[in-house]
Amino acid sequence: MDAPTPAAAQGRALWALLLATLGSAAGQPLGGDPVCTARPLAKYSLTFTGKWSQTAFPKQYPLFRPPAQWSSLLGAAHSSDYSMWRESQYASHGLRDFAERGEAWVLMRELQAAGEQLQSVHEVFSAPAVPSGTGQTSAELEVHARHSLVSFVVRIIPSPDWFVGINSLDLCDGDRWRERVTVDLYPHDAGTDSGFTFSSPNFATIPQDTVTEITSSSPSHPASSFYYPRLKALPPIARATLTRLRQSPRAFVPPTLDLAGRGNEITDGLSVPETPLDCEISLWSSWGLCTGPCGKLGAKSRTRYVRVQPANHGAPCPELEEEAECIPDNCV
């Protein structure tokens, strides 16, 4: 390894002096959070379960070009002085590239920088993509007493800039590590693209907005792919389960997974919620010409078309054609 340059050595010395002056405050949790006193290291298995089914989310469900799927998962174990993403705050350049296009290079560089500057990132982990809306992927990760928080993101494909994830989940509970944690995940908007639907073209949000959770009523635009006015809340679109791994003299062996449990279910069973989708129709067209014999009442008609077919016992479509009496024009 090459010897550090005098400038680099001087910079490190100044940084060490600054930390000493601050009483190593950078290594402590922010905001008065309790300090983790659990054993220094713990390993976890993270299982990501996609629950994005056509039954639960029937509106504009992507069937092809591309079909509903999940990107690879990218996450980090970190301290409280780092945040990969947070609601009501602006997405970083890395999160924007990941949420819009699935490109992870900038986000990886941000993680690397956070690890080098204040040692706020202990480990970066990833999991393979899920090629359908329902399915599982998994990863293993290591947390440290000073880096007990876990964050990750997974892009919703296709979408303008939508993703799911966990923000700063603390796996430490005082002097012990939590054995198992299950978190339901809901779609979030990165605030960098203004598309309403899964297949919306690129339309940058200028100025950039903050990260927000997408709900059944927000955004309230009827074209929104997640707009379900009959629902008080969306069903979870995914789930994350973190299970502590037991250390043996040879290796870390995960506990037996309960495949019937909620934390590892595949959404093909009877427990999948059926989200009712009401029929959506267009506005009426203009009235057509009045037809009929001169001197007598005639008839004119107008039409409308179905924009969204009903599903899962949603409200049926009304009549698509309407007639009215009229007096014929241009009679000779």
C-alpha positions in Angstrom: 0.0 0.0 0.0 1.3 3.5 -0.9 2.3 5.7 2.0 -0.1 8.6 2.5 0.9 12.0 1.2 1.9 14.7 3.7 -1.3 16.6 2.9 -3.5 13.5 3.5 -1.7 12.7 6.7 -2.2 16.3 7.9 -5.8 16.2 7.0 -6.4 13.0 9.0 -4.6 14.5 12.0 -6.8 17.6 11.9 -9.9 15.4 11.6 -8.8 13.3 14.6 -8.2 16.5 16.6 -11.7 17.7 15.7 -13.3 14.5 16.8 -11.4 14.6 20.1 -12.5 18.2 20.6 -16.1 17.3 20.1 -15.8 14.4 22.5 -16.3 11.8 19.6 -19.9 13.1 19.4 -20.0 11.9 15.7 -20.0 8.3 16.9 -23.0 8.8 19.2 -26.6 8.6 18.0 -28.2 12.0 17.3 -31.3 13.4 19.0 -30.7 11.8 22.3 -31.3 8.3 21.0 -30.4 5.5 23.5 -26.9 4.0 23.0 -26.8 0.4 21.9 -25.0 -1.7 24.5 -25.6 -5.1 22.9 -22.7 -7.4 22.0 -20.6 -5.6 19.3 -21.7 -7.7 16.3 -24.8 -9.5 15.1 -25.7 -11.0 11.7 -29.2 -11.0 10.2 -31.0 -12.5 7.2 -33.2 -10.1 5.3 -36.1 -11.5 3.3 -37.9 -9.2 0.9 -41.3 -10.4 -0.2 -43.1 -8.8 -3.1 -46.9 -8.6 -2.6 -47.7 -6.6 -5.8 -50.4 -8.8 -7.3 -53.1 -8.0 -9.8 -55.7 -8.9 -7.2 -54.5 -6.5 -4.6 -53.6 -3.7 -7.1 -55.8 -4.2 -10.2 -55.6 -0.7 -11.5 -53.3 -0.4 -14.5 -51.4 -3.5 -13.3 -48.4 -3.9 -15.6 -48.6 -7.2 -17.6 -46.0 -6.6 -20.2 -43.3 -4.2 -21.6 -42.2 -4.6 -18.8 -44.4 -6.7 -16.5 -44.6 -5.9 -12.8 -41.3 -6.6 -11.0 -38.8 -5.4 -8.4 -35.3 -4.1 -8.9 -32.3 -5.4 -6.9 -32.3 -4.4 -3.3 -29.5 -2.0 -2.0 -29.1 -1.3 1.6 -26.7 -0.4 4.4 -26.1 -0.9 8.1 -25.3 2.5 9.6 -25.4 4.9 12.5 -27.9 7.7 13.1 -25.8 10.3 11.5 -26.5 8.9 8.0 -29.8 8.7 6.2 -30.3 6.8 2.9 -33.8 8.3 2.5 -36.4 9.9 4.7 -40.0 11.1 4.2 -40.5 14.9 3.8 -36.8 15.3 2.8 -35.3 15.6 -0.6 -33.9 12.5 -2.3 -30.2 12.5 -3.0 -28.8 12.3 -6.5 -28.1 8.6 -5.9 -31.6 7.8 -4.7 -33.0 9.8 -7.7 -31.0 7.7 -10.2 -32.0 4.5 -8.5 -35.7 5.3 -8.2 -36.0 6.6 -11.8 -33.7 4.2 -13.7 -32.4 1.6 -11.3 -28.9 2.9 -11.6 -27.0 2.3 -8.4 -23.5 3.8 -9.0 -24.1 7.2 -7.6 -26.0 5.8 -4.5 -23.1 3.4 -4.0 -20.6 6.3 -4.1 -22.8 8.2 -1.5 -22.7 5.1 0.8 -18.9 4.9 0.3 -18.4 8.5 1.2 -20.6 8.2 4.3 -18.5 5.3 5.4 -15.2 7.1 4.8 -16.0 10.5 6.3 -17.4 9.7 9.7 -17.5 5.9 9.6 -21.3 6.2 9.7 -21.8 3.2 7.3 -20.6 -0.1 8.6 -21.7 -2.4 5.7 -23.4 -2.2 2.3 -25.5 -5.2 1.3 -27.6 -6.2 -1.7 -30.1 -8.8 -2.9 -31.1 -10.0 -6.4 -34.0 -8.6 -8.3 -37.5 -10.2 -8.2 -38.7 -10.8 -11.8 -42.4 -10.6 -10.9 -44.7 -8.6 -8.6 -44.9 -11.4 -6.1 -41.8 -13.4 -5.0 -38.9 -13.3 -2.6 -35.2 -12.3 -2.5 -32.8 -12.3 0.4 -29.5 -11.0 1.7 -27.4 -11.3 4.8 -26.0 -8.3 6.7 -24.0 -7.5 9.8 -24.8 -4.8 12.3 -22.5 -3.2 14.9 -23.3 -1.7 18.3 -22.4 1.7 16.8 -24.1 0.9 13.5 -27.4 -0.7 14.6 -29.6 0.9 12.0 -30.7 -0.7 8.7 -32.0 1.1 5.6 -32.6 -0.2 2.1 -34.5 0.7 -1.1 -36.1 -1.4 -3.9 -37.4 0.2 -7.1 -40.9 -0.5 -8.3 -40.7 -1.5 -12.0 -42.2 0.0 -14.1 -42.8 3.4 -12.4 -41.7 7.0 -12.8 -39.7 7.3 -9.5 -41.5 5.0 -7.1 -39.8 2.7 -4.6 -40.3 0.8 -1.3 -37.8 0.5 1.6 -36.9 0.8 5.2 -35.5 4.0 6.7 -33.2 3.6 9.8 -34.8 0.6 11.4 -33.0 0.0 14.7 -32.2 -3.7 15.3 -30.8 -3.0 18.8 -33.0 -2.9 21.8 -30.9 -1.5 24.7 -28.5 -4.3 25.6 -29.8 -6.9 23.2 -30.4 -7.5 19.5 -33.9 -8.0 18.3 -34.5 -11.6 17.2 -37.1 -11.0 14.4 -38.6 -7.9 12.9 -41.3 -7.8 10.2 -42.2 -4.5 8.4 -45.0 -3.9 5.9 -43.8 -1.7 3.0 -45.8 0.8 1.0 -45.0 2.7 -2.2 -43.1 6.0 -1.9 -42.5 8.8 -4.5 -39.0 10.1 -4.7 -40.2 13.5 -5.7 -38.1 13.7 -8.9 -40.6 12.7 -11.6 -44.2 13.9 -12.0 -45.7 10.8 -13.7 -49.0 9.5 -12.3 -49.0 6.0 -13.8 -46.7 3.0 -13.9 -45.9 3.6 -17.6 -45.8 7.4 -17.6 -43.1 9.0 -19.8 -40.2 10.8 -18.1 -41.4 14.2 -16.8 -39.0 15.7 -14.4 -40.4 17.5 -11.3 -39.1 21.0 -11.3 -38.4 22.1 -8.6 -37.7 18.8 -7.0 -40.3 17.7 -4.4 -39.6 15.8 -1.2 -40.0 12.0 -0.6 -43.7 11.2 0.1 -45.7 8.0 0.8 -48.2 7.2 -1.9 -51.6 6.3 -0.5 -55.0 5.3 -1.8 -56.0 9.0 -1.9 -52.7 10.8 -2.5 -52.0 11.9 -5.1 -55.7 12.5 -5.6 -55.6 12.6 -9.4 -57.9 9.9 -10.8 -55.2 8.8 -13.2 -52.9 7.8 -10.4 -52.1 4.1 -10.5 -52.5 3.8 -6.8 -55.7 5.9 -6.5 -58.4 3.7 -4.9 -60.9 6.1 -3.3 -62.9 3.3 -1.8 -60.0 2.2 0.3 -59.0 3.9 3.6 -55.4 2.6 3.1 -53.5 0.6 0.5 -52.6 -3.0 1.3 -48.9 -3.5 1.8 -47.2 -3.9 -1.6 -44.2 -5.7 0.0 -42.9 -7.0 3.3 -39.4 -7.2 4.8 -38.4 -9.7 7.5 -35.1 -9.5 9.4 -34.2 -12.6 11.4 -31.1 -12.8 13.6 -28.7 -15.5 12.7 -27.1 -17.7 15.4 -23.3 -18.0 15.4 -21.8 -21.4 15.5 -18.1 -22.3 15.7 -18.1 -22.9 11.9 -20.7 -20.6 10.4 -23.8 -18.5 10.9 -26.8 -20.8 10.4 -30.2 -19.2 10.0 -33.2 -20.5 12.0 -35.7 -22.7 10.3 -38.0 -20.5 8.3 -41.8 -20.8 9.0 -43.1 -20.9 5.4 -46.6 -20.6 6.7 -45.8 -17.5 8.7 -46.7 -14.0 7.6 -43.1 -13.0 7.3 -42.4 -15.4 4.4 -45.6 -15.8 2.6 -45.8 -15.7 -1.2 -48.9 -13.8 -2.2 -50.5 -16.7 -4.2 -52.7 -17.9 -1.4 -56.2 -17.0 -0.2 -54.8 -14.3 2.1 -54.3 -11.9 -0.8 -56.6 -8.9 -0.4 -59.1 -8.3 -3.2 -59.1 -4.6 -3.9 -62.4 -3.5 -5.5 -61.8 -1.4 -8.7 -64.8 0.6 -9.9 -65.5 1.1 -13.5 -64.1 4.4 -14.9 -65.7 5.9 -18.0 -64.9 8.9 -20.2 -67.0 12.0 -20.6 -69.9 12.0 -23.0 -69.1 12.8 -26.6 -70.9 15.6 -28.4 -74.5 14.9 -29.5 -74.7 13.5 -33.0 -76.9 14.7 -35.9 -80.6 14.6 -35.4 -82.1 12.0 -37.7 -85.7 11.4 -38.7 -88.4 12.5 -41.1 -89.2 16.2 -41.5 -92.0 17.5 -39.5 -91.7 14.8 -36.9 -89.6 14.2 -33.8 -86.2 12.6 -34.5 -83.5 11.2 -32.3 -79.9 12.0 -31.6 -77.3 10.0 -29.6 -74.0 10.4 -27.8 -71.5 7.9 -26.5 -68.8 7.4 -23.9 -66.3 4.6 -23.5 -64.8 2.5 -20.7 -61.4 3.8 -19.4 -61.0 1.2 -16.7 -62.8 -2.1 -16.5 -64.2 -3.0 -13.1 -62.5 -5.8 -11.0 -62.9 -7.6 -7.7 -66.6 -6.8 -7.4 -66.1 -3.1 -8.1 -69.0 -0.9 -9.4 -70.1 -2.0 -12.8 -70.0 0.2 -15.9 -73.2 2.3 -16.7 -74.7 2.6 -20.1 -72.3 3.8 -22.8 -74.9 5.2 -25.2 -77.7 7.7 -24.6 -80.5 8.9 -27.0 -82.7 12.0 -26.8 -85.5 13.4 -28.9 -84.9 16.3 -31.3 -86.2 18.1 -34.3 -84.4 17.3 -37.5 -82.4 20.1 -39.0 -82.1 21.2 -42.6 -85.5 19.8 -43.6 -86.7 20.8 -47.1 
